[in-house]
């Protein structure tokens, strides 16, 4: 039973982290909060309904879909972090970022603080 509870808590925590990351990604795209209200009760209500203004169509459909999945009301519909990192458009961005990091540092500094 203890192991089940630990796994269940781990899964719930990961789903919450993914929801939080979805909020951050949404804010990076829109420069606004996904869920905004004048009171804590109003905020909780909006989060529980899972409604938020859509991200502009200038962002890729992959990005908009990822935000939608991460902000899903149902924790079971949210992608886990390992699945997210395996998405082709994420892998491409990470590879480009890492390439930029490696190219901007002398070879002796690679791995130090990256």
Buried (B, 14 or more C-beta within 10 A) or exposed (E): EEEEEEEEEEEEEBBEBBBEBBBEBBEEBBEEBBBEEEEEEEBEEBBEEBEBEEBEEEBEEEBBBBBBBBBBEEEEEBBEEEEBEEBEEBEEEEEEEEEEEEEEBEEEEEEEEE
